[in-house]
Amino acid sequence: MGVSKWRKVKVAFGFGSCVGVPRTLDETSSSVDAAGTGRFSDATSLSTERSQVIRSSDSRLASPNIPKPSSSGPLLSKSVSRSSKKTCAICLGTMKLGHGHALFTAECSHSFHFHCIASNVKHGNQICPVCRAKWKDIPFQGPTSDLSHGRARISPVDWLQEDAMLTILPRGPTRTNSNRHLLLQASEPDVFNDDDPIDCQPELHHRSSFNREAASNETIRSIDIKTYPEVSAVQRSTTQQNFSVLINLKAHVTSSQQCPGGNQGNAGISQASRAPVDLVTVLDISGSMMGTKLVLLKRAMGFVIQNLGPADRLSVIAFSNTAHRLFPLRRMTDSGRQHALQAVNSLYANGGTNILEGLKKGAKVMEDRRENNPVCSIILLSDGQDSYTDRGHLPPDFQSRLPFAHRGGGNSGLQLPVHAFGFGADHDPVMLHSISETSGGTFSFIEAEGVIQDAFAQCIGGLLSVVVQDLQVRVECVHPDLRLGPLKAGSYATNVMSDERTGFIDVGDLYADEERDFLVSVNVPVGDSSNETKLVNVWCVYKDPFSKESLSTEGKEVRIQRPEIVRECVVSIEVDRQRNRLRAAEAMAESRAAAERGDLASAVSVLESCRRGLLETVSSHAGDQLCVALDAELREMQERMASRQKYEESGRAYVLSGMSSHSWQRATARGDSTEITSLVHAYQTPSMVNMLTRSQTLTMFSDVPLSPPTVPRAPRSFTERMQPR
């Protein structure tokens, strides 16, 4: 089919954008025929036929997994014009006199609930949602109106639980009118200081109740420190260079609300036990997001919105050629969720891809806030190449686009993490990885479109469980002849003082039950007459996100035995395991550098050499599961480097996501994030697993599967399968 014919098909079927809408009570009752069995209307058949035409015409614009409307979704009558007089085309609620809703009839003769169309116009849709006619008279809803008064009686919670699959409805042909973006830009304030206050709201439990609980002994946030020398004994008369000491940290939250001896993370962190979050999502709505991708993105955002608490605040930035803030930082109360769902539902795809403009606007939302929640982060998603930069090359002012914020009223700007998600095979993983790495966030590769919700769920499962902030590890030599070597901490900033006696590792925020492992190198001097040598003392300083109080742990002293003769040298499995992880991460970086030079043979050889080396280690011989998983991951990377085409399509993104995960020791989505046998779960926390399970349960019970059916199984953390320390 030629290009012109394909364009006619798109216009004929209204393949312009996707609107996810909740079903109403009237539609539910009308979806059952006289025999009591559900059936689709003619409009549903039309949507199905349209999907078939799209699949046969252009596989890039519409994936084979384009969802069909479910029987529980909204149904349209045979006559759209007749139906439009009885139902609002935006919320699909009934429009009858005496039901307490003001009605608006546009100059094109189509009618809507006034509050629905006013909200629609507020988000930039100044054309008729039905016939796409441009309006001269625009309905305006004053700032005194609120979503909690006069809104359509639809529960967003019921929507996602009962109809997890959003339905595709035609909204007219795609229009690439750049004037729309200019209009959206003009409607925004110069300063984004219109964020919701973080307290004094009737729908929200008063913040002081959280503070009282946090300040009491009922909720305690702490850091557990464990240390492991590479061997427990070194002969007294010898010296040893580059002796490794492993420092293991784990964040804990204990509360009287949890069962004795239980792990609160396994059941999810309660609102009162975690820090409230300011979250900004920066979403790509360029033309390449048209169709299934946009539907999946809306559903994933619906999941995020439903799982934020009333103390959390959310703002959404949508970008294509330009970027637009859909709404300011708003608390996710019942009315806040309803507003956010309607705003996300109003999105449609067109235009180019301006990632840095979207990021800049997201950063501005954070920087202009009047008030700050303790935890703040940005989620960035894009599926295409940036139209305004060269592929893989960032502009000179790249650093200025990244978000900074002020904590605690200080003058120092602290960087906010950007968790970037590359969606599909055509995104720019180099740019997204650079953004996340520079800002302290993670980069995830969403290869299978259907798991975007799972990827978001895993990310917010962590963000909604922050229990420790501004964590810094301090290492100090005890023995007078001891000196510190390199601090192996991945992407975390390290600093060794000029006397080489004291070192620091800046860790930042930790999620509940999250762990960090760092290797410290020291020189072991000749022993004296005593039977042991004191090496280093390790302790941590951190901030409680609730009380803002700076706390510190007790020092953990590392000692080794110094016998005259070492009968048996036992290597620590824990230390060897982390050496393997660092060795694999270095091999990934070296292999990727070779692949970027065009030398795929050398890239594969580096990975193969690392695999052979891992098999000879002590932990591998002991059957360590991390070593097994590292080998499988390296083998997967080799396969994705088999040809230049494979590397361009998925190899580069897969490697960069793996590097991000290992350098920050934090879970990322890679490939199919629901596959529990992959290394994706090596750094998962119980809160991440809980949120991921919730997402998969919603997907599993949706009426229309988004991907081939799989055997239902709850994911479990990789660490649960690893040998205990």
N, C-alpha and C positions, 0 to 999 in steps of 0.2 A: 504494500500500500504506500503510495507516494506521500510526501510531506504534506502537500496541500489537502489530500483526502484525509489524512490523519488529523489535521487541524479541524476539518469539518466535523469529523467524528467527535472530537473533544467538545466542540461548540454545541453540537446537537445533543450530547448527553450531559452537558453542563459539568464537564470534568474540570472544574476550576479549583475547588477546595473541598475540605472535609469538615463537617461540623458534627461533633459528638453531642448528642442531646439525650437527656433523661427521658424515660418513658413516663407517660401519665396514666392516671387511673382509667380515663375514658378509653385510651388506646389499648390498655391491657384487656379491658372487657371486650373491645371490638375485635381482638385478635383471635377470638374463639368463635367458631361457627356454630350452627344449630346443633350439630352432633356432639359438640363439646371438645373438638380437636382443634389444635392451633393450625393456622395456615398463613401464608404470605399474601399480601395484596399485590395488585398489578404493579405498583411502584417498586415493590421488592424484586419482582421478576425483572423489571427494567434495570434495577441496579445490578442484578446478577448478570444479565446479558451485557451490560456495559463493561463489567469486569472481564468477561470473556473476550470482548472486542479489544480491550486494552491489552490483555495478555498476549493476544495474537499479533498485535500491532507493534508494540514496543516494550520489550522485557525490561528495559532500563527504567522506564517511568513507572511501571507497575509490576511488582514482584508476583510470582505465582501464588504467594500467600495472601493476596488481597482478601481481607475479610468480607464475608457476606453478612448482610443484616440478620441478626438472630431473631428467633420467634418471640423473644422477650423484649425486643427493641421496638422503637416507634414505628407505627404503620400509617401510611398515607392512603387517602381515599382515591378512587379512580379519577375524580375531578379535582385537580389541584385548586382551581379557582373557587369551586364551591366549598372545599374544605377550608381554604384560607379565610373565609368569612366566619367560620365557627371556631377556629383554633388559631392561636398565635404562632406564626411561622418561626419564632425564635425559641420559645420554651415549649411549644406544642400544647400549652394549657388551653382550656376552654375559654372562649370570649363570649360571655353572656351577661346581659344587663342584670344588675342587682347582685353580682358576685363580689363587689367591693374592689374592683380593679378599674382604674382609668384606662380608656382606650384611645389610641391615636390612629387616625386615618390619614395616610400620606397622600400627596398630590397624584400619585400613580394609582390611587384607589385601594391599595392594600392596607389592611388594618393589623395592629399589634397592641399588646399590652403597653401602656405608656412607659412603665418602669423598665420593661425589657428593651424596647427600642432606644430609650434614653441611655441605658447602660451600653448598648451596642454602639451608639453614636459616640459615646464617651471614649470608646476604644478605637475610634477612627473610622468606623464603618458608616460613611455618610452617603451610602447608596442603598437602595431597597434590597433587602436580603432575598426577595422573591423574584423580582423582574430585573434587578440590577440597574434600575433607572436612577439617575443622579438627582438628588433632591435640592431644592432651593431653600425650603423651610425645614429647619432642623429641630427636632424635639430636644429640649434641654431639661435636665433634672438638677435642681439646685443642690448645693452641698449639704443642706439640712436633711435631705432624704437619706435613709439608710436601708441597707439590704434587709435588715431585720423587720422593716415595716413595709407591707404591701408587696412583698416579693411573691413570685409564683410558689405555690405550696409544694415544693419538691425537696426531698431530703437528699443531699449529695451523698450521704453515707449509704442510703438505700440504693441510689443509682449505681454506685460502684460494686456493692455487694450483690445486687440482683442482676445487673446487666454489665458485667465487667468488660464486655466487648462493645466498644463504641461503634455506632453505625454510620456508614457513609451515606450522606445525602447530597444530592446535587445542589450547587449554589450558583451555577452559571459559569461561563467560560472564564479562563484565566485572563486577568488584565494586568499588564505591566506598566501601569500609569505611575510614573515617578512622582506625580503631583500629590498622590495619596501620602507618600512618605514625607513630603515636605509639609503637608498639613498636619501629620502626626507630630513632626518635630516642633511645629509652631505651638502646639497645644501643651507642651511641657514647660514647667517652670525652669528658670535659670539655675536655681539651687534646689537640690532634692532634700530639703529639710522638712518635708511634710510626712515623715514617717509616724506611724502610730506610737503613742506613748507606751512604755513598757509596763505601766501599772495604772491604778485608779480606773479600772474598767469593770463594770458590774458583771460581765460575762466571764471574767477571769478571776480565778482564785487570787486573793490579794497576795502580792509578792512577799509581804512580810511573813506570811505563813510558810513559804519556802525557806526564807532566811532563818526563821525560828527553828525549823527542823534541821537545816543545814548546820546551824550553830550549836545544836544540841549534840549529845553523845549518841543519839539514835542513828545518825548518818555520818559515817566516817570514811574519808577518802585518803588513801595512803599508798605508798610505794614500797613494794617488797624487793629487796636487793639480794641476789645470790651471786657468788663468785666461784670460779673454777680455775685453778692453775692447770696448765697443760699436762703436767705430771705432779704427783704429790711429793716427790723426793728428788733431790739433786745431790750428787756426791759432794762432800764438804770441801774437798781439795780442788775442785774444778770450778771454772766459770762457764756461763752459758749466755750467749747473745740471742737477741730476739726471742726471749722467753715470753710465751703468750699467757695472758690472764683474761678469762672471759667474764664480762659483767652482764648479768641478766637482770632486767627490770620488769616488773609487772605492776600495773595499776589496779588497785582494789577499791571497791565501794561496798561497805557493809552497812546494813540497815536492820532495824528491829522488825521491818515489814516482811523480810524474807525468812524463810524457814531456817531453823538452826542447822548449821552445816551445809546449807544449800548455796547455790551460786545464783545470785540475783540476775546475772547476765543471761542465764538460760531462759528466764521468763521475761526478759526485757527490762530495761532500766525505767523505773517509775518517773513520772514527771517531777516529783518532789526530790528525787535523788540525783537528777542530772541538771546540767546548766542549760538555760534557754538559748535558742539559736536564732541568729539573723542569717537567713539564707537568700541569696540572689541566684536565680537560674537564668542563664544566657542561652537562648535557644535559636538555632538556625531554622529559618522558615523560607529559605531560598527555593527557587523553582524545583530543584532536585529533591526536595522533601515532599513533593506532591504525591498524593495517593496514600498507600499503606504506611509509609514512614511517618507522615503527619498524624495519622490515626493512632499509631503506636506511641508516638511522642505525647499526644494528648492523654492517652490512657496512663502512660507512665507518670505524667505530671499530676493526673488525678490521684494516683496512688500516693505520691509525695504529699500533696495537699491534705489528703485524709489522714496521714500519719504524723503530721505536725501537730503539736499541742497548742493550747490557747495562749501559752506564754511565748511561743515561737513566732517569728515574723518572717514573711516571705514577700519578695518582689520578683517580678518576671520581666526580663528584657527579651524582646524578639528582634532579630536582625536579618536583613537580606542585603539590599544595596545600602541601606542606612539602618540605624538601630532605634528602637522605640521602647520606652518603659510602659508596660501595660498598666501597672498600678504601683504605688509606692510601697514601702515596707509596711505590711499590714499584718496584725496579729491574726493567727488562724483560729479565731473563735468561729462559732457557727456562721455568723454573717460574713466573716472574713473568708471562710472557705467557700461559701456560696459565690461571693464576688470573684474570687480567684478562679473558680471553676468556669464561671461564665466568661471571664476574660480569656482564659486559655482556649475555651471552645470557639471563640470568635476568630482564632488564627486561621489564615489560609496561606498557601505557599505561592510565592512568585519572586522574581528578581534574582540578583546575583548574591555573592557571599562576601560579606565584609566582617570577618571575625574580629579584627582588632577594634573596629568601631563598636561592636557589641560588647566586647570586653571593657572598653573604655567607659561605656555608659554604665555597665554593671559596677565598675570600680567607683564611679561617681556616686551611685546610690549609697555605697558603703561609706565613702568619705564624707558625704554631706549630712549624714545622720545627726539628728539632734541628740538621740540617746542610743546607747549601745547595749545589746545583749552580750553576755560573757563570751559566747562562742559565735564566730562569724565565718562564713565560707561562701565561695562562689562555685556553682556547677556550670560548666560550659559544654555544650554539645554542638557538633557540626558534622555534616555528612559530605562536604565538598571542599574543593580547593578554594583558597581565598582569591577572590577576583581582583584584589587590589594590591597584592604582593606577589613576588616571584615564588614559585614552589620551593619550599624548604629554606627560604631566605627571609629573615625578619628585618623590618625597617630599623634604621638607627635609633629612632625614638621608642623602640619596643618596650624598654624598661619603664618609660613614663606612662604606658598604658596599663601597667599592672596595679592592682589595688593596694592601698595602704590605709591604715586606720590608726587611731590613737586609743590606747587603753589606759584606763585609770587616770585620765586627765594629764598624763605626762606629755612631754614635748617630742619624744622619740616616736617616729612612725614605724609601726610594725606591719610587716607584710601579711596579707591575707591569702590563705591557700586557695588556688583555683584547681578544682578537680575536673579535668578535661576528659571528654568522651568522644572518641572517633567512631562515627556511625557509618557502617557499610564499607564498601571497598574503595570508594572514591574520595575519602577525606584526606587531609594533609597531616599525617602522623608526626612529621618532623616539627611543624609549627605547634601543634597541640602539646606534644611532649615538651617542647621548649618552654611553653607557657606554664605548664604544670610544674616542671622541674625548677624553673626560676622562682616561682611563687611559693614553693613548698607543698604543692598538691600532688596528686597522682594522675597518671594517664591510663585510661582504659580503652580497649579496642573491642567494640561491639560488632562482631562479624556477622552473627545471626540476628536479623532485624527483630525477631520475636522476643529476644531476651533483654530489650532495652529497659523494661520495667524492673527486671531482676537486677540489672546493673545499677540503676538508680537506688533500688531498695538496699543493696549492699552498702552503697555509699552513705545514705542517710542513716542506716542502722548504726554506722560509726559516729556520724556527726551528732546524732541524738543520744550519745552516751558518753560525752566528754566529762571526765571526772577530775582531771589534773591538767593544769596549764603552766606554760613557761617553765617546763622542767629542764633543769641543767644538772648534768653529772659532773662531779669534781673528783679527780684522782690525784692523790698526793703520795709521793714516795716516803717510806718510813725509814728504811736502811740508809745510812748516810752516804754510802757508795753507789746507791741505785740512781739510774737515770731513765727517764721515759723515752721510748721510741715512738713510732707513729701510732696514732689512735685511729683504728679502722672502724669508721662509723658510716660508711656509705655516703649519702648526700647530706648528712647532718654536719653542721659547722663544728669544727674542732679548733682548739687553740692550746698549744704547749708553751709555757712560759720560757723565757730565755735561759733560765738556769736548768731547764729540763727536769724539774722536780715536781711541777704541778701542771695538770692538764684539765681542760674543760670540753664537754660535749653538750651542745645546745639541742635539746630534743623537742621542746615545744609542748603541744597538747598530746594527751594520751586518752584513748577511749577506755571504758571499763573493761578490765581483764585483758587489755592489750599488753604485749610484751615487746621489749627491745633487747637486742644482743649486740654488744660491742667488744672488740678484741683490743687489748692494750699490750704493747710490746715493751718489755723491760730487759735490762741486763742483770743477770744473777752473779754477784761477786763471789769471791772465795769466802767460805764460811769461817766463822770463828769457833771458839770452843763449845758454843752452845749447839744444841741439837736441832735448831730451827732458825730460819731467816724470815724476818718480817719484810714483806715486799712493799705493798701499797695499802693505802686506806681509801675507801670509796664511800661517798655519801652524795645525797641529792638535795637540791633546794627546788621548791616548786610553789605554785600558787593554787589555793582553793578557789574555784570559779565562783562560789557562792559568797563566801565571806571576804574575798579578795585578800585574805591573809597569806603572807609568805610563811611557808613551813619548811622544815628540813628534817631529814631522816638521821638516824644514828649512823655513825661510821661503821663500815664493814671492813675489817682488816684481813688481808690475804697473807697467809704464811705457807711455807713449804718446809718439809723435814730435810735435815742435812746430816745424814749418817755418814760414817767413814766409808762404808761400802754399800751401794744400792744393790740389793739382791735381785729385785724384779722391778722393771720400769713399766708402770701401767699408764697408758695414755688416756686422758679424759675423753670420753665419747662426746660430751657436750662441746668441748673446745674443737675437736676434730669436725663435728657437724657444722659449726659455724665457719670454720676454715673452708669447708667444701662449698658452703653457700657463697662466700666471698670469691672463691676461685671460679665458681660458675658465673657469677655476675661479671667478673672481669673478662671471662671468655666471651660472654654475650656482647660486651662493649667492643672488644677487639674484633670479633667476627662481624659485627655491624659496620665497623669502620672499613674493613676489607670489602664488604659487599657494596658500600657506597662508592668505593674506588672502582667498582666493576669487576673485582676479583672474587667471584663466588666460590671458586675452587678453594682458595685460601680460607674463605669464611667458613666453609663446611669443614675444612681440615682443622681449624682452631677448635671448633665445637667437638669434633671427634677426639682430638687429643685430650680435651678436658674430660670427656666421658671416660676415656681409658684411665685417666689419672684418678677419677673418683672411685672407680672400681677397685683400686689398689689401697684405698684408705682403710683405717681401722673401723670407722663407723659403717662403711659399706660391708665389710666382712661381718660386722655384728648385725647386719640386716636393718640398719637405720632407715626409716621410712622417708625422711627428708632426702637422703641420698638417692633413694629409688626414684622419688618424684623429680629431683633435679636431672637425673639421667633421662627420664621420659620427656622433660621439658626441652632439654638440649636436642634430643632426637627429633622432636616436633619442629624445632627451629631449623634443623638440617633439612627436613623434608620441605619446608617452606622456602628454602634457598636452592631448591633443585634446579630452578631456571630463573632467568631474569623476570619473566612474566609473573611467576608465583611470588617472587620476592616483592615486586611492585604491588601486587594485588593484596597480599596479606602478610608476607614475611617481615617487612619493615615494621609494620604496626605491631605485630605479635612480639617481635624482639624488643621494641621500645617499651611496650607495656610491661614485659617481663623485667626489663632494666628498672623501670619505675617502681615496680612492686618490691624488688629486692633492695634497691637503694634506700627506700623509705621504710621497708619492713611493714608494709601495709597492703591489704588485699586490693587487687584490681581485677576488672573483668577482662578476660582474654578469650577470644573465640566464642565458644559456648559456655557462658558463665554458670550454667546450671549443671555442668558435668562435674560430679563430685570427685572423680578420680584425677582431675587435673590439679596442678599446683596453685590454681587460683585460690584454693582454700588454705594455703599454708599460713596465712596471716589473718584469717578470719577470727573475729571475736564472737562470743555468744550472742551479743546484740545484733551483729551483722547476720548471723545464721537465723536468728528469730525473725528479722525483717525479711530476709530472703525467703524463708519458709512461708511467711504471710503472703508475699507476692506470688509465689508459685502456687499456693492454694487458690488464690483468686483466679489465676490463669487456668488452673486445672479444672475449675468448676465453671468457667465461662462457657457459654453455649456454643461458640465457634472456636475451635483450636487455632492458634496462630502458627503452629508448627506441627510437624508430625507427632502423633501421640507418643508419650513415653510412659514408662511404668512409674506411677506416683511414688515418690520417695522424698523424705525430708533430708535436706542437706545437713551434714555434720561437719564441724570444724576439723580441718586437717590435723590440728594440734591434738585432737582427741585420739588420733590414730598413731601419733608419734610416741616413742618410748618416753616414760617419765624421766624427768631430770634427776 
